Amino acid sequence: MCLRIVLLIVLLFAVTVYSELLVQQKVTIGVLALRGKDQCIKQWESTATYLSSKIEGTTFSIIPLTFDEVCNKSKTDSLDFFLVNPAYYVRLERSRGVLRIATMVNKDNSEQISQFGGVIFTRHNRDDIQTIQDIKKKSFMAVSSGSFGGWYAAKREFLERGIVPEDHFSSILFGQSHDSVVHAIFKGTVDAGTIRTGILEAMEKEGIYDTDSFKIINAQDSHFPFAHSTKLYPEWPFAASSKTDNELAKKVVIALLAIPDTAEALKTAQIAGWTIPGNYNEVANCLKSVKAPPFEHWGEISVRALFIQYGIWVILFLVFSVLLLLYSGVRLVKKIRKSSNENRKLQGISWEYLLYSSASFMTGSFVLMLFSALQKIMAGYSLKPKGFTIPFIFGGVAGFIIGTLFSYQIRQKNRISRQLEELRTGKELLHNSAKMEAIGQLASGVAHDFNNALGAIMGAVELLKTDTLSKDEQREYFELILTAGGRAADLTKKLLLFARKGNKASSTVNCAKIVEDTVALLKHTINKNITVSVENRAIQTSVIGDDSLLQNAIMNMGINASHAMPDGGVLTFTLENLELDAEYCSVSPFEIIPGEYLEISIRDTGTGMPPEILSRIFEPFFTTKEAGKGTGLGMAAVYGTVQEHNGAITVYSEVGAGTVFHVYLPVTAETVRREITSEPKGTGSGTILVIDDEELIRITASAMLRSLGYKVILATNGLEGVNTFAETKEEIDLIILDMIMPVMGGRESFAKLREIDPTIPIVIASGFAKEEDMAALKTQGANGFLNKPFRRAELAEMVGTAMTRMR
């Protein structure tokens, strides 16, 4: 009996553990195995463990990939993220749509670096090899034909010096790992070789080789801490695949950027951390120089290259011609069968049919015309050259001209459609890349102030638990908790609004509030030596637009201004109303119309910009920052946002005197819904069903509602709430429904509640819900929306408003 009980307990425990494992989202990271698969897992497994611990409900795992496996579709189709060298990233970006979300930062003692290059080296006693030119007619080993630091970077240096490795080296071998190349050079198996920077120094720390055992060829003299022979390029990117959920990618970015310096993941990976995505244009230039994938045919104009680019149109044209040929044949047979005149001659129908076929075929092919004529002969007609030759030639030429024009029109139409789609996609990527660049800088500041708010709340609660405080002191600490909680809630809402991704949502927005919210975020982000202020002199501040895009634009300008004041300064945001007349609008490069505008000025006291930089400030990918420290997308995204809002932007700057941006947005007479700040007046009556899986929310919402005079029934998930309502629907006057719950979510619960009673008022409460879910519930008749955390006054007004719609 005891044995059975023990076995039952073990079985229940196993089922519980297994069920918990099933709900975990499995996330895979494909990592290029530089030094073998075992070393790869050893190096990066701690990073997977760190991400699993930081992102709830996920289990990350490392999938080591050889150089050949990285671009193997069957091997990588199921991967969620990639950590590969820049060459493979550019290749995957173009062919598979992967998007970089962070760039690796390496370390050398106390110095952090986000660049790397190639090392060309030989054994220290090879006196016959002193320069790159001396490697001619020698054997050479690289890591792999697809390795960037271990081949492409060095090959570019050779080609720029007139050395074609395939022609000038006695042999080229590939070791498939950096360690193999180093071993081969040390043993004298090959004369010279190349690996990426940092490998020799790492092997010296591991006690494998002394760097003095090797000689660096074409050594570069720079501040870079590792020996190198080539140009420097941005470090490895951490990239998301095209199928990866955007919310998951955001969580991974925040986790990587916030990783502590003492984390085990950094120690085992032997890196310093992660930073915002670098600019990989120079990597693409290198690949073009060596004609490496995906630029194998860069600069070539050949029949093969033309066919690769336009071959699809040839195939489509041939398919279209065959289909038209079949269609024309059927029409011709029907015509002949309907003819009742036995004396009808070929010349009597040749003009009609040949003109018809040349217009309908759109191909102009003499072969098709001949096929039509043979059909007539087979049907019993005689072929008379005099009556057929002239129409045949005329029809063929006419058909050729018409078909060519028709084909050209189709090609042009499709090309324009494709370009428009690429433009729309590129604009979205521009906004999101610029947003990702800014959000990395926001994360640390927001986390700092969020922790401060939590610290204040926890400290006040600890003091309130003691019995030594007077009532006035208790009231003071209660106010402190409310204030700190409100600040934390505001930070969360602002960060969610800033990070939101999706189609442009046009609505009436208050630009004054957007500027104030942005300044609040900036104060947590930029140098504390910079004084930030807002001067609102405008009477009308409402515009039609997307609040997220506008905040993103203002944030980017604020961050750029802070970069121009490394030693501190003054950053001022000014709002004013002004009238733009027809003369100004006619000379503006923007398509704006005369009328009343809101002017938002962003003025700094920074270093300013010279004319040659000022003239290119809005160009995509143009940046004055060091490689790896900016993508050059921020101001281009600002320019695009202003255009989308039918506005204009100007900039004035002087070196040493600072910079000022002027943004002009057309105002609207519509107003924005007011915020509820006052205490509720009076009390209510009725019974309210609260459905929420979070116990703390149920406790506080229940207490608030009872203090307002309502009776409350509680349910811990959607299914329980639906069953409770089905049993007690006659007692319940209103439902407050959470969106994200286990067992049954908000949308499904809403539908089932409406099935039971289509008229019951339902208020949706959520801290963060998908926009499509909220939009769907709004169209289905939700009676109101409460954003968590909510105050008692907000709850009172929302419930009171919804109760007026009672049955």
C-alpha positions in Angstrom: 0.0 0.0 0.0 2.8 2.4 0.9 4.6 1.5 -2.3 1.6 2.5 -4.3 1.2 5.8 -2.6 4.9 6.6 -3.2 4.6 5.6 -6.9 1.4 7.8 -7.2 3.2 10.8 -5.6 6.2 10.3 -8.0 3.9 10.1 -11.0 2.0 13.2 -10.0 5.3 15.1 -9.6 6.5 13.9 -13.0 3.3 15.0 -14.7 3.5 18.4 -13.0 7.1 19.0 -14.1 6.3 17.8 -17.6 3.3 20.0 -18.0 5.4 23.0 -16.8 8.0 22.2 -19.4 5.4 22.0 -22.1 4.2 25.5 -21.6 7.7 26.9 -21.9 8.4 28.5 -25.3 11.4 26.9 -26.9 13.7 29.5 -28.5 16.7 28.6 -30.6 19.9 30.6 -31.3 22.0 29.5 -34.2 25.7 30.4 -33.4 28.6 30.1 -35.9 31.1 27.7 -34.3 34.4 29.4 -34.8 36.5 27.0 -32.8 34.4 23.9 -33.1 30.9 22.9 -31.9 31.9 21.8 -28.4 33.8 25.1 -27.8 30.7 27.0 -29.2 28.3 25.4 -26.7 30.8 25.9 -23.8 31.1 29.6 -24.8 27.5 30.5 -25.4 25.3 28.2 -23.2 25.4 30.6 -20.3 24.0 33.3 -22.6 21.0 31.1 -23.4 20.6 30.3 -19.7 20.7 34.1 -18.9 18.0 34.9 -21.5 15.8 32.0 -20.2 16.0 33.5 -16.7 15.2 37.0 -17.8 12.3 36.3 -20.2 9.5 34.5 -18.5 8.0 31.5 -20.2 10.9 30.8 -22.5 13.7 28.3 -22.8 16.7 29.4 -25.0 19.1 26.8 -26.5 22.3 27.1 -28.5 22.5 25.4 -31.9 26.2 25.4 -33.1 26.6 25.8 -36.8 29.5 25.2 -39.1 30.3 27.7 -41.9 28.5 25.5 -44.4 25.5 25.1 -42.2 24.8 28.8 -41.6 23.2 29.3 -45.1 21.7 25.8 -45.3 18.0 26.6 -45.4 17.0 23.2 -44.1 19.3 23.7 -41.1 18.3 27.2 -40.2 14.6 27.6 -41.1 13.5 26.7 -37.6 15.9 29.1 -35.8 14.6 32.2 -34.0 17.9 34.1 -33.6 21.3 34.2 -35.2 24.8 35.0 -33.8 27.1 34.9 -36.9 29.9 36.8 -38.4 29.1 40.0 -40.3 29.5 38.4 -43.7 26.9 35.7 -43.0 24.7 38.4 -41.4 24.7 40.5 -44.6 24.0 37.3 -46.6 21.1 36.3 -44.3 19.7 39.8 -44.3 19.4 40.0 -48.0 18.2 36.4 -48.6 16.2 35.6 -45.5 15.2 39.0 -44.1 17.0 38.7 -40.7 17.3 41.9 -38.7 20.1 42.9 -36.4 19.0 43.9 -32.9 22.3 44.2 -31.0 26.1 44.2 -31.7 28.7 42.3 -29.6 31.1 44.3 -27.5 34.5 42.6 -26.8 37.0 43.5 -24.1 40.7 43.8 -23.6 41.5 44.4 -20.0 39.4 47.5 -19.1 38.8 48.6 -22.7 35.6 47.7 -24.5 35.5 47.4 -28.3 32.8 46.7 -30.8 35.0 46.2 -33.9 37.2 43.5 -35.3 39.3 42.7 -38.3 41.7 40.1 -39.8 45.2 39.1 -38.8 47.7 37.9 -41.5 50.5 36.1 -39.9 53.3 33.6 -40.2 55.8 31.8 -37.9 58.2 34.2 -36.1 61.3 32.6 -37.8 60.1 33.1 -41.4 62.6 35.7 -42.5 61.5 35.3 -46.1 58.1 36.7 -45.4 58.1 40.3 -44.2 55.4 42.0 -46.3 52.2 41.0 -48.0 54.0 40.9 -51.3 56.3 38.2 -49.9 53.4 35.8 -49.6 53.3 35.4 -53.4 54.0 31.8 -54.5 53.6 30.7 -50.9 51.0 28.3 -49.4 48.2 30.1 -47.5 45.5 28.9 -45.1 42.3 30.7 -44.2 39.5 29.6 -41.8 36.8 29.0 -44.4 35.6 30.2 -47.8 32.8 32.0 -45.9 34.7 33.4 -43.0 34.8 37.2 -42.7 37.6 37.9 -40.3 39.3 34.7 -41.2 39.3 35.2 -45.0 37.3 38.1 -46.7 38.9 40.9 -44.7 42.4 39.7 -45.6 41.4 38.9 -49.2 40.3 42.6 -49.6 43.7 43.7 -48.5 45.4 41.4 -51.1 43.2 42.6 -53.9 43.7 46.3 -53.1 47.5 45.6 -53.5 47.1 43.9 -56.8 47.4 40.3 -55.4 44.9 37.8 -56.6 45.2 34.9 -54.1 43.9 32.3 -56.5 46.5 33.3 -59.1 49.5 34.3 -57.0 49.5 31.8 -54.1 50.9 28.3 -54.6 47.9 26.9 -52.8 44.9 28.1 -50.7 43.7 25.8 -47.9 40.8 26.2 -45.4 41.2 24.9 -41.9 37.4 25.2 -41.0 38.3 26.7 -37.6 40.6 29.4 -36.3 42.5 27.0 -34.1 43.3 24.8 -37.1 44.9 27.7 -38.9 47.0 28.6 -35.9 48.2 25.0 -35.4 49.1 24.7 -39.1 51.2 27.9 -39.0 53.0 26.9 -35.9 53.8 23.4 -37.2 55.0 24.9 -40.6 52.3 23.0 -42.6 51.6 26.2 -44.5 53.7 29.3 -45.0 51.2 32.0 -43.9 47.5 32.3 -42.9 44.8 34.6 -41.6 42.3 34.5 -38.7 40.1 37.1 -37.0 41.5 39.5 -34.4 41.7 38.5 -30.8 42.2 34.7 -31.4 46.0 34.8 -30.9 45.6 36.8 -27.7 42.9 34.4 -26.4 45.0 31.4 -27.1 47.9 33.0 -25.2 45.6 33.5 -22.2 44.6 29.9 -22.4 48.2 28.9 -22.4 48.2 27.2 -25.8 50.7 29.5 -27.7 52.8 32.6 -27.0 52.0 35.4 -29.4 55.8 35.9 -29.8 55.8 32.6 -31.7 54.2 34.4 -34.6 54.9 37.4 -36.9 52.1 39.8 -37.9 52.2 40.8 -41.6 51.0 44.3 -42.6 50.6 45.2 -38.9 48.4 48.3 -38.4 49.4 50.9 -35.9 46.2 52.2 -34.2 44.6 52.4 -30.8 42.9 49.0 -31.4 44.0 46.7 -28.6 44.5 43.5 -30.7 47.1 42.9 -33.4 45.5 43.3 -36.9 46.4 43.5 -40.5 43.2 44.8 -42.1 40.5 47.4 -41.8 38.2 47.2 -38.8 34.6 46.2 -39.1 31.6 46.1 -36.7 31.6 43.0 -34.4 29.2 40.1 -34.7 25.5 41.0 -34.7 22.8 39.3 -32.7 19.9 39.1 -35.2 16.3 38.0 -35.2 14.9 35.9 -38.0 12.0 37.2 -40.1 9.5 34.8 -38.3 10.5 35.8 -34.8 7.8 37.6 -32.8 8.6 41.3 -32.4 7.7 41.3 -28.7 10.1 38.5 -28.1 12.8 40.3 -30.0 12.3 43.5 -27.9 12.6 41.5 -24.7 15.8 39.9 -25.9 17.3 43.4 -26.8 16.4 44.8 -23.4 17.9 41.7 -21.6 21.1 41.8 -23.7 21.6 45.6 -23.2 20.9 45.3 -19.4 23.2 42.3 -18.8 25.4 43.0 -15.7 29.2 43.3 -16.1 29.6 40.4 -13.6 27.2 38.0 -15.4 28.4 34.5 -15.9 27.2 34.7 -19.5 29.8 37.4 -20.3 32.6 35.5 -18.6 32.1 32.3 -20.5 31.5 34.1 -23.8 34.7 36.2 -23.1 33.0 39.4 -24.2 32.2 42.7 -22.4 28.5 42.8 -23.3 26.2 44.1 -26.1 25.4 47.5 -27.6 22.9 49.0 -30.1 23.1 47.6 -33.7 26.2 48.7 -35.6 26.4 49.9 -39.3 27.3 47.0 -41.5 27.6 49.0 -44.8 31.4 48.6 -44.8 31.0 44.9 -44.4 28.9 44.9 -47.5 31.5 46.9 -49.3 34.1 44.4 -48.4 32.0 41.5 -49.7 31.5 43.4 -53.0 35.2 43.9 -53.3 35.9 40.2 -53.0 32.7 39.2 -54.9 31.6 37.1 -52.0 27.9 36.0 -51.5 25.5 37.6 -51.9 27.6 39.8 -54.3 29.2 37.1 -56.4 28.3 38.9 -59.6 28.8 42.5 -58.4 29.8 44.8 -61.3 29.3 42.1 -63.9 27.1 42.5 -67.0 26.7 39.2 -68.7 24.0 37.1 -70.3 23.8 34.9 -67.3 23.5 37.9 -64.9 20.8 39.5 -67.1 18.9 36.2 -67.2 19.2 35.9 -63.4 17.7 39.4 -63.0 15.0 39.3 -65.8 14.6 35.6 -66.5 11.3 35.5 -64.7 9.8 37.9 -67.3 10.9 35.7 -70.2 9.3 32.6 -68.6 6.1 34.5 -67.8 6.0 35.8 -71.4 6.4 32.3 -72.9 3.7 30.9 -70.5 1.4 33.7 -71.4 2.0 33.2 -75.1 1.1 29.5 -74.9 -2.1 30.2 -73.0 -3.1 32.8 -75.5 -2.3 30.3 -78.3 -4.6 27.7 -76.8 -7.3 30.3 -76.3 -7.1 31.5 -79.8 -7.2 27.9 -81.2 -10.5 27.2 -79.3 -12.0 30.4 -80.6 -11.0 29.6 -84.2 -12.5 26.1 -84.1 -15.8 27.5 -82.8 -15.9 30.1 -85.7 -15.3 27.5 -88.4 -18.0 25.2 -87.0 -20.5 28.0 -87.0 -19.8 28.9 -90.7 -22.5 27.6 -93.0 -21.1 29.0 -96.3 -19.2 26.2 -98.0 -17.8 28.6 -100.6 -16.1 30.8 -98.0 -12.4 31.2 -99.1 -9.4 31.6 -96.9 -8.9 35.2 -97.9 -12.4 35.9 -96.8 -11.6 35.1 -93.1 -7.8 35.6 -93.1 -8.0 39.4 -92.5 -10.6 39.1 -89.8 -8.9 36.3 -88.0 -5.3 37.4 -88.3 -6.1 40.9 -87.1 -8.1 39.4 -84.2 -5.3 37.0 -83.3 -2.5 39.6 -83.5 -4.5 41.8 -81.1 -5.5 39.0 -78.7 -2.3 37.1 -78.7 -0.1 40.1 -77.9 2.9 38.0 -78.8 3.8 39.0 -82.4 5.1 35.5 -83.1 5.1 34.4 -86.7 5.1 30.8 -85.4 1.8 31.4 -83.7 0.3 32.9 -86.8 1.5 29.9 -88.9 0.0 27.5 -86.3 -3.3 29.3 -86.8 -3.1 28.9 -90.6 -2.3 25.2 -90.3 -5.4 24.8 -88.1 -7.4 26.2 -91.0 -5.9 23.8 -93.5 -6.6 20.9 -91.3 -10.2 22.0 -91.1 -10.6 21.7 -94.9 -9.7 25.1 -96.2 -7.2 25.6 -99.1 -4.2 27.9 -98.5 -4.0 30.6 -101.2 -0.7 32.5 -101.0 -2.1 35.6 -102.6 -4.9 35.8 -100.1 -2.9 34.8 -97.1 0.7 36.1 -97.4 0.0 39.8 -97.0 -2.4 39.4 -94.0 0.1 36.9 -92.4 3.0 39.4 -92.6 0.9 42.4 -91.5 -0.7 40.5 -88.6 2.7 39.2 -87.4 4.3 42.7 -87.4 1.3 44.2 -85.8 1.1 41.5 -83.2 4.9 41.9 -82.5 4.5 45.6 -81.9 1.3 45.2 -79.7 2.8 42.3 -77.8 6.0 44.2 -77.1 4.1 47.3 -75.8 1.8 45.1 -73.7 4.7 43.2 -72.2 6.5 46.5 -71.4 3.4 47.9 -69.7 3.0 44.9 -67.5 6.7 44.9 -66.6 6.6 48.6 -65.8 3.4 48.2 -63.7 4.9 45.4 -61.7 8.2 47.2 -61.2 6.4 50.3 -59.9 4.3 48.2 -57.6 7.4 46.4 -56.3 9.2 49.7 -55.7 6.2 51.1 -53.8 6.1 48.0 -51.6 9.8 48.2 -51.0 9.4 51.9 -50.2 6.7 51.2 -47.7 8.7 48.3 -46.1 11.9 50.4 -46.1 10.1 53.3 -44.4 8.8 50.9 -41.6 12.3 49.4 -41.2 13.7 53.0 -41.0 11.3 53.9 -38.2 11.8 50.7 -36.3 15.7 50.7 -36.7 15.8 54.3 -35.4 13.5 53.4 -32.6 15.7 50.4 -31.6 18.7 52.6 -31.6 17.0 55.0 -29.2 15.4 52.4 -27.0 18.8 50.9 -26.1 19.8 54.3 -24.6 16.5 54.5 -22.8 16.6 51.1 -21.1 19.3 51.8 -18.4 17.9 55.2 -17.4 14.3 53.9 -17.2 15.4 50.8 -15.2 17.2 53.1 -12.7 14.2 55.3 -12.0 11.8 52.4 -12.0 14.0 50.7 -9.3 14.0 54.0 -7.4 10.2 54.0 -7.4 10.0 50.4 -6.2 12.6 51.2 -3.5 10.5 54.0 -2.2 7.4 51.9 -2.1 9.1 49.0 -0.4 10.7 51.2 2.2 7.5 53.0 3.0 5.6 49.7 3.4 8.4 48.4 5.8 7.9 51.6 7.9 4.1 51.3 7.9 4.4 47.7 9.2 5.9 49.1 12.4 3.6 50.4 15.2 5.7 53.5 15.9 4.3 56.0 13.4 1.7 58.6 14.1 -1.4 59.0 11.9 0.2 62.1 10.2 3.3 60.1 9.5 1.3 57.1 8.2 -0.7 59.5 5.9 2.6 60.9 4.6 4.0 57.4 3.8 0.7 56.4 2.1 1.0 59.5 -0.1 4.6 58.6 -0.8 3.5 55.1 -2.0 0.8 56.6 -4.3 3.3 59.1 -5.8 6.0 56.5 -6.4 3.5 54.0 -7.8 2.1 56.7 -10.1 5.6 57.5 -11.4 6.4 53.8 -12.1 3.1 53.4 -13.9 3.8 56.6 -16.0 7.3 55.3 -16.9 5.8 52.0 -18.1 3.1 53.6 -20.2 5.5 56.0 -21.8 8.0 53.3 -22.6 5.3 51.0 -24.1 4.0 53.9 -26.2 7.5 54.7 -27.4 8.3 51.1 -28.3 5.0 50.4 -30.0 5.3 49.1 -33.6 2.6 48.9 -36.2 0.8 50.9 -38.9 0.5 54.6 -38.5 -2.6 55.3 -36.3 -4.1 58.7 -37.1 -6.0 60.3 -34.2 -6.1 63.6 -32.4 -3.0 63.9 -30.1 -1.9 66.6 -27.7 1.7 67.5 -28.8 2.3 69.4 -25.6 1.7 66.2 -23.6 3.9 64.3 -26.0 6.8 66.8 -25.6 6.4 66.7 -21.7 6.3 62.9 -21.7 9.4 62.8 -24.0 11.3 65.2 -21.8 10.4 63.1 -18.8 12.0 60.1 -20.5 15.0 62.1 -21.6 15.7 63.2 -18.1 16.2 59.5 -17.2 18.4 58.9 -20.2 20.8 61.7 -21.1 23.7 63.2 -19.2 22.6 64.6 -15.8 24.8 67.7 -16.5 22.3 68.7 -19.3 19.4 71.0 -18.2 16.2 70.1 -20.0 13.2 72.4 -20.0 9.9 73.0 -21.8 8.5 76.4 -22.7 4.8 76.1 -23.9 3.6 79.3 -25.4 1.1 77.7 -27.7 -2.7 78.0 -27.3 -3.6 75.2 -29.7 -1.4 72.1 -29.4 -3.6 69.3 -30.9 -2.6 67.7 -34.3 -3.9 64.7 -36.3 -1.2 62.0 -36.3 0.4 59.0 -34.6 1.6 59.8 -31.0 4.2 57.0 -31.1 5.9 58.2 -34.3 5.8 61.8 -33.0 7.4 60.9 -29.7 10.0 58.8 -31.5 10.9 61.8 -33.7 11.2 64.2 -30.7 13.1 61.6 -28.7 15.7 61.1 -31.5 16.2 64.9 -31.8 16.6 65.1 -28.0 19.1 62.3 -27.9 21.1 63.7 -30.8 21.2 67.1 -29.1 22.5 65.5 -25.9 25.4 63.9 -27.9 26.4 67.4 -29.0 26.8 68.4 -25.3 29.2 65.8 -23.8 30.2 68.2 -21.1 26.7 69.4 -20.3 24.6 72.3 -21.5 21.0 73.4 -22.0 18.3 71.7 -24.0 15.1 73.6 -24.5 11.8 72.5 -26.1 9.6 75.4 -27.1 6.0 75.3 -28.4 4.4 78.2 -30.3 1.5 78.8 -32.7 2.2 80.6 -36.0 0.6 81.1 -39.4 2.4 79.9 -42.5 1.4 81.9 -45.5 1.1 80.9 -49.2 4.5 82.4 -50.1 6.3 80.4 -47.4 4.5 77.2 -48.4 5.3 77.7 -52.1 9.1 77.8 -51.5 9.2 75.0 -48.9 10.6 71.7 -50.0 7.7 70.1 -48.1 4.2 69.7 -49.5 2.4 71.9 -46.9 -0.6 74.2 -47.3 -1.1 77.7 -45.8 -2.8 77.7 -42.3 -2.2 77.6 -38.6 0.7 75.4 -37.4 2.3 74.3 -34.2 6.0 75.1 -34.1 8.1 72.7 -31.9 11.7 74.1 -31.5 14.5 71.9 -30.1 17.4 74.1 -29.2 20.8 73.0 -27.7 24.0 74.8 -26.7 26.2 72.1 -28.1 29.1 72.0 -30.5 27.1 72.8 -33.6 27.6 71.4 -37.1 29.7 72.7 -40.1 27.8 73.2 -43.4 29.0 70.0 -45.0 27.5 67.9 -42.3 24.4 70.1 -41.9 23.5 69.6 -45.6 23.4 65.8 -45.1 21.8 65.6 -41.7 18.6 63.9 -43.0 20.3 61.4 -45.3 19.7 57.7 -44.3 22.8 55.9 -43.0 24.7 59.2 -42.7 26.3 59.5 -39.3 29.2 61.3 -37.7 29.5 58.8 -34.9 32.2 56.2 -34.8 31.6 52.8 -36.4 29.5 50.6 -34.3 28.0 53.5 -32.3 25.1 54.6 -34.6 23.2 53.5 -37.7 22.5 57.0 -39.1 18.8 56.3 -39.2 17.5 58.6 -36.5 17.2 61.9 -38.3 16.1 60.2 -41.6 13.2 58.7 -39.5 12.4 62.2 -38.1 12.3 63.6 -41.6 9.9 60.8 -42.7 7.7 61.3 -39.7 7.3 65.0 -40.3 6.4 64.3 -44.0 3.8 61.7 -43.0 2.2 64.3 -40.7 2.0 66.9 -43.6 4.5 69.1 -41.8 7.9 70.6 -42.4 11.3 70.6 -40.6 14.2 73.0 -40.8 17.5 73.1 -39.0 20.0 75.9 -38.3 23.5 75.3 -36.7 26.7 77.1 -36.1 30.0 75.5 -35.0 30.4 76.3 -31.3 27.0 78.0 -31.0 24.6 75.1 -30.9 21.8 73.8 -33.1 18.1 74.4 -33.4 15.5 72.3 -35.1 12.1 73.7 -36.0 9.2 71.3 -36.6 6.0 72.6 -38.1 2.8 70.5 -37.7 -0.7 71.6 -38.9 -3.0 72.0 -35.8 -6.6 70.8 -35.5 -9.6 72.2 -33.6 -10.3 68.8 -32.1 -9.4 68.3 -28.4 -8.0 65.3 -26.6 -10.0 63.5 -23.9 -9.2 64.9 -20.4 -7.4 62.9 -17.8 -9.2 62.0 -14.5 -7.4 63.4 -11.5 -10.2 64.3 -9.0 -11.6 62.1 -6.3 -14.9 60.3 -7.0 -18.1 62.0 -5.8 -20.9 60.1 -4.2 -21.4 56.3 -4.2 -22.9 53.7 -6.4 -25.0 50.6 -6.1 -25.2 47.2 -7.8 -23.2 44.0 -8.1 -19.9 43.8 -10.1 -18.2 40.7 -11.3 -14.3 41.1 -11.3 -12.5 38.5 -13.5 -8.7 38.7 -13.1 -6.0 36.1 -12.5 -3.8 38.5 -10.5 -4.7 38.2 -6.7 -3.3 41.6 -5.9 -5.6 43.3 -8.5 -8.6 41.3 -7.3 -8.0 42.4 -3.7 -7.4 46.1 -4.5 -10.2 46.4 -7.1 -12.7 44.7 -4.7 -11.8 47.0 -1.9 -12.1 50.1 -4.1 -15.5 49.0 -5.5 -16.8 48.2 -2.0 -15.7 51.6 -0.7 -17.7 53.1 -3.6 -20.9 51.2 -2.5 -20.9 48.2 -4.9 -21.1 44.5 -4.1 -18.3 42.4 -5.6 -18.0 38.8 -6.9 -14.5 37.6 -7.8 -13.3 35.1 -10.4 -9.7 34.0 -10.9 -9.7 33.3 -14.6 -11.9 33.6 -17.7 -13.5 30.1 -17.5 -14.4 30.6 -13.9 -15.8 34.0 -14.6 -18.0 32.7 -17.5 -19.3 29.9 -15.3 -20.0 32.3 -12.4 -21.9 34.7 -14.6 -23.9 31.8 -16.1 -25.0 30.8 -12.6 -25.6 34.3 -11.1 -26.4 36.5 -14.1 -29.6 37.9 -12.6 -27.5 39.4 -9.7 -24.7 40.9 -11.7 -25.0 44.5 -13.2 -21.5 44.9 -14.7 -18.3 42.9 -15.4 -14.7 44.1 -15.2 -12.6 41.7 -17.4 -8.9 41.2 -17.6 -7.3 40.6 -21.0 -4.4 38.3 -20.4 -5.3 35.3 -18.3 -4.6 31.5 -18.1 -7.2 28.8 -19.0 -9.3 31.3 -21.0 -8.1 34.7 -22.3 -10.0 38.0 -22.4 -11.3 37.8 -26.0 -12.7 34.4 -25.7 -14.2 35.2 -22.3 -15.8 38.3 -23.7 -17.5 36.4 -26.6 -18.9 33.7 -24.2 -20.2 36.4 -21.8 -21.9 38.1 -24.6 -23.5 34.8 -25.7 -25.0 34.4 -22.2 -26.3 38.0 -22.1 -25.7 40.4 -25.1 -26.6 43.5 -23.0 -24.4 43.1 -19.9 -22.0 46.0 -19.6 -18.4 44.8 -19.8 -15.3 47.0 -19.0 -11.9 45.8 -20.2 -9.0 46.2 -17.8 -5.4 45.5 -19.0 -1.8 46.6 -18.3 -0.6 45.6 -21.8 -2.8 44.1 -24.5 -2.4 43.6 -28.2 -3.8 46.4 -30.3 -5.7 44.0 -32.5 -7.4 42.4 -29.5 -8.5 45.8 -28.1 -9.7 46.9 -31.6 -11.7 43.7 -32.0 -13.4 44.1 -28.5 -14.2 47.8 -29.3 -16.1 46.8 -32.5 -17.9 44.0 -30.5 -19.3 46.6 -28.1 -17.0 46.8 -25.0 -18.3 49.5 -22.7 -15.0 50.9 -21.6 -11.3 50.4 -21.2 -9.2 50.7 -18.0 -5.4 50.9 -18.1 -3.6 49.1 -15.2 -2.6 50.4 -12.8 -5.8 52.5 -12.3 -6.7 54.9 -9.5 -9.9 54.8 -7.5 -11.2 57.9 -9.2 -10.7 56.4 -12.7 -12.4 53.2 -11.6 -15.3 55.1 -10.2 -15.9 57.2 -13.3 -15.5 54.2 -15.7 -18.0 52.1 -13.7 -20.4 54.9 -13.3 -20.4 55.6 -17.0 -20.8 52.0 -17.9 -23.6 51.5 -15.4 -25.8 54.1 -17.2 -26.1 51.5 -20.0 -27.6 48.8 -17.7 -30.5 46.8 -18.9 
